[in-house]
Amino acid sequence: MIINLSHIQKNKYKRNKTSAHNFIVLLKQIDYLAGPVLLKVAEIILNIRLKKPSINNNDCTEQNINRILIIRPGGIGDAVLLIPSLKIFKKNMPDVKVDVLCEPRNREIFNGLPWIDEVLSYKNIKDMLYITKNHYDIVFDTEQSHFLSAVFVSQFKNSLKVGFATNGREKIYDVAIKYHQNQYEMDSFFRLFKSGVKRWPVRMPWDPPFFNVIPEQKIKVDRLIQGIKKPIACIFPGASIKQRHWPVKRWINVAEHLWDKGFHVIVLGSKDECDIAFEIEYHACCPVTNLCCRLSLSETTVLFKKASVLISTDSGILHLGVLSELPTISLFGPGIAEKWGPKGKKHIVLNKKLSCSPCTRFGETPPCPIGEKCMDEIKVKDVVNAVSKLKVKIFLM
């Protein structure tokens, strides 16, 4: 089954700039320009206050914690890798109310999770007012480096404030732990929560499922893949930055090789990947199903339950596949593979480990003077061979 994306649709998505994207850019600009000054002011105000937090780390037990706020700005990948820890909260402390404050782009990740009581948005004034009216016993700031989240946390006078000790932000928190760039992000979040509450596992448990399957979503996905008779290989060819992109021609070649190996390729993506997905669909010398812009993140997890493998760049979709228990092959260049690369036998990380990579630090990647060589060194045969090495469970449609 091949779903064509019309030129009208393609041009429409190319023209549109979402308000969410503009909001993120604005936040980053404010954080960069005003963040350090605002953090210093917040630190001074905290030092002036005579009243200390009403609880401390030694008192953090399930008996005296009633409500927790978790702040999660940042990309989709961070939000996804936070989910296992959220499940631990509800499993170990079922009576504790857990609210999450996030950016609009992350809201869908958290919506519908049974372990969250309220999903709140930075962009929604009503949500922000709601936060000010609710007393939180603990506020966890899961941001790794930016200043504004720490400044915001400083306003919670009677809450235990927990966050990462980076860029001087530790002066705001009552409990601050070191952040390691080379630690898997899921484990970093686990450590952060462990530092704030007593009743927490010693090691990160792997406790799927992490997503609920809604009947309506299953019906939609079944309709979209109706007619596919081969095992499904999903590919996500996009990336949030230019330095992580892989040549479109190679994605096309991968799709053709996968077809020859007995797979049917489905291309995934948002509006940002529409052009790439259209090229793959149009130029591949084999059937390709283009579901770009046709699935929500929740619906994508439903598709992953029916797929055999996911091939992706360093992206949020990659982590969505991991939590969906889908075997993955990921392409890493400028990103830190130790921090973002999936772990375990079901996952293969392709990384040429050039002397200049990884070059990304705290979400910022410098312009590449050598034409993204770290990504260019990854060849089609590397991806195809990785598929052969993976022992994937075949789902026949």
N, C-alpha and C positions, 0 to 999 in steps of 0.2 A: 504494500500500500504506500503510495507516494503522495504526500500532501504538498501542493505547490504554494509558494508564497508569491503573490502577485507583486508586480512592480509598484502598484499603488500602495500596497501595504508596506513594502520595503521603504519607499520614499517617505511614507508617513512616519514610520519609526525612526528614520534617519533625521527627520526634521524636529521631532519632539525632544524637548529637554525637560525632564521631569522636575517638579518642584522639590522632590526629595533629594535629587542630585544637587540642585542649587543650594539647598539647605545644608548639606554635608560640606560643600565647598566653603560656604560662609562660616560654618562652625570651625573648620580647620584654620581659616584665615584669622578669625578672632582669637583662637587658641594660640596661634603662632605669634601674633602681634601683641595681644594684651594678656595672654595667659600667665607669663612669668610675673608681671606686675600684680595682677589680681591674686595670684598665689601668695605673693609676699604680703599683700594687704590682709588676706585671710589669715595668714600666720600671725600677724601682729594682733589682729582682733582676738584670735584664740588665746594668745598669751595674756591679753588684758583681762579676759574672763576669769572670774574667781571660782565660778561653779564648775566642778568637774563632771564628766559623764556619770550618770547614775548607776551604770554597771561597768564592770571591767572584765578582762579576759578570764579571770579565775572564776567569775560568777556565771559564765556562759554555759548553762545547762538547759536541757529541754524543759525544765520546770519553770524557769523564769524568763524564757524567751517566748514572746507571744506573736511578734510581727517582725519580719525581716524585709529590707529593701535591697535589691541587687541592681546595681547600675551597670548597664552593658552598652556603651557606645561602640562604634566600630563596624566592621564588615560582617557579612553573613557567616564567614568561617568561624569567627570568634563566637558568634551567637550559637552556632551548631555545637561547637565543642564545649559549650557551657552546659548543655542539656544533661549529660550523665550526672553532673554534680547536683543539678536541680532535682533529679529523681532521688538522689541520696537524701536530700533534705526531707522530702515527704515520706520516704520510707522509714527514716530514723526518727523524725519528729513530725508525725502526722498532724498534730494539732497546731503547729506553727503556721501562721499565714505568711506566704511568700509572694511579694510583689516584685516585678521587674520593670525597670525604667530603661527604655531603649530608643534608638533612632527609628524613624518610620520604615526604613528599608529592612529592619530586623524584626518588625512586629509580627509578620506572618510566621516566622520561625517559632515564636513563643505562643501564638494564639492556638488554643485548643489543647495545649499540654495540661494534663490533669494535675501536674505538680506546681502549677502557678495559679495564684488567686486573682491577681490583677496584672494585666499587661498595659503599661503606661508609656506614653510617648513624649519626648522632649518638645515636640512641635505642637502638642495639644495643651492649650492653656488650662482647660478643665482638669486634665491629668496632673499638671503641675500644682494646681490649687489643691487637688485631692491629696497629694503627697504632703503638703504643708499642714494639712489638718489631721494627719494620721501619725501617731507616735510610733517610731520604729525602734526596737530595742537594739538592733544591729543594722548598720548600713555597710554593705560590701561594695567597694569600688573595684570593678574588674578591669578597668582601663589600665593599660600598661605604661603609658608615657605622657599623654596629653594632660594639660593643666586644668582645663575647665571642669572636669568631673571632680577633681580634688577640691576646687574652689566651691563647687556646689555642695559637696559632702561636709565642708567646714561649717555649713549653716545648721547642721543637726546638733544642737547643743547637748541633748540628753541621750544621744545614741552612741553606742560603741562604734567607732569608725575604723574600718579595716581596709587596707589597700596595699599596693606594691610600692616598695621603697625605690622610686626612680625619679630623677630630675628634681630633687628637693621636695617631692610630694609627700615624703614620709613624715614631714613636720606637721602635717594636717591630721594624720591618723593616730589613733590610740594603739593600734596594732599594725605594724608595717613589716612586710617580709621581702626578702630579696627576690628580684625577678631575673630569671636566667634565659638569655636569648636562645640557648641551645637545648632547652627542655621542651618536650612536647606540650603544646598549649593546653590540651585537656588536663595534663598533670599539673600545670601551673595553677589553673583554676582550682583544682582539687586541693592543692597545698594552701591556697589562700583561704578557702572555707575551713580547712582543718585548723588554721591558726586562730579562727574566730569562735569556734564552738568545740566543746569537749567531746560530745557524742558523735564521733566521726570515724569512719573506717581507717585502718592503718594503711591499706593499699586501695588503689582505685579498682572497684569491682566493675566487671563488664556485665551489665544487667539489661539486655534488650528484652522486649522491644522499646524503642524510644519514640516511636510515632504511632498514632492511631490511624487506622484505615476507616475512612468514612464511606459508607455504601455509595453515595452519589459520586464520590471521586473515583471509586473503583469502576463504576459504570462508564464514566467518561473516558478513563484510560483504556478500558477494554474496547470501547468504540473506536478510539483513535488507532489502536494497534490491530484492529480486526483485519484478518487476512494474512498477517505475518505468520509464516509457517516455520521459520528458522529461529534458533536461539538469538536473543537480542543482545547486541553490544551497543551500549550508549557511549557517545562521545560528546565532550564539552570542549569546544575549540576556543573559547573566549578567555579573557583575562582582564583584570581591572586596570592594568597598566600595559603599555606597549612592550616593555622589556620582557614580559612573560609570554608574549605571543609566539606561536609556532607557525611556520609558513603554511598557508592554505593548501598549497600543492601537496604537501606531505599528509595533511589530514585526508585529502582526496585519495591518495595512494593507500593510506591505512584503511579507509573504507572499502576499497577494492580488494585489498588483501584479506580483510575480514570476511568479505563475501565469499572469496575463494576457499576460506577455511570453514565455511558453513554457517556464518553469522549474518544476521540482518542488522544493519547499522541504523540507529536512531540518533539524530543530531539534536542536542538540547541547547537552550540559551535564552537570554532575555532580548530586549530590543537592541542591545549593544552588539549582539552576535548575529543579527539578522542577515547582514551582508555576507558574513563568512558562511553561515549555514546555507544561504541561497547558492553560493558558489559550489559548495560541496555537493549539494543536491543536484545542481544543474550539470556539473562537469564530471561527476563520478560515472564510470562506465559500468554501473551496477545499480540496482534499486537502493534508494536511500529514503528513509522517512524523516522529514523535517518537522520536528515538533517545537521549533524555536518560537517562543511567545505564546505557545498554546497550553502550557502547563504552569500552574502555580507551584511554589516550592513544596507544598503539601502533596499535590498531585504527582510531583516528581518522585517523592518517596514511595508512592503507590507503584509507579512504573518500575522503580528499582527493585521492588519485590518480585517482579516478573522478568527482570533482566539477568544476564549471566556475568557481565563485566562492565565496568565503567573506565573509560580512558579520558583523562582530564589534565588540564594545566593545574597549576597551584591556584586553587579557587575554592569558594564556598561550596560549590556543587560537589567538589571532591569530598569534602567532609560530610556532606549530606549522604553521599553514597556509603561512606564508612559506617555511619550510624545506622544506615539501612541494612548493614551486614552484606553489602555487595562487594565482591572482589574488585580491586582498583589497580590501575596503572597510572602513575602520575608523572608529569614532566616538570622537573625543577631546574631552575637556572639561577636567577638573582635572589630568589627566596631562600630562607633558611630551612633546609630539609629536616634537620633535627627538630625544629620547632613545629613545622607544619606537615611534614611527611607522615602518612599513615603508618602505623606499626602493625606487625604481625605477618604471618605466613600468607594471608589472603591478599597482601598488598605489596606491589613492587614500585619502588621509587626510582625513576631514571634521572640520574644526576651525574654530569661529567666532571664535577668538582674541579673546575678551573681555578687557578691561583687567585683570580680576582673575584670569585664568587664563593659564598653569597655576599652580595653587596647591600642588601636591604637591611635597614635597622629601624626598628620601631615604626614599621609601616611606610617608611620613606625610601625610595629607590632612586639613586642618582642616574642621570643620563649616561648611556653606555657609549664609550669612545671606540669600541671595536665591534659595533653592529650586533649586539646580543649574541655573541659567539657561544655563550654557555647554553643557549637554547638551540642555536644552529647546529651544534655538535651532536645533538640528539637526532638520530637518523630513523627513517621508517623501519628499517630492519630491527632496530632496538625495540620498538614498540611491538612489532609483529612477534619477535622472539619472546618478549615478555608475556604475551598472550598465551603462547605455547607452554611456557613454564608454569603459569598459574593453573592450579587444579580447580577449575570453576565448575559449579553445579549448573548443568544445562537445563534451562526451562524451555520446553517446546510449547509453542502456541497452538 
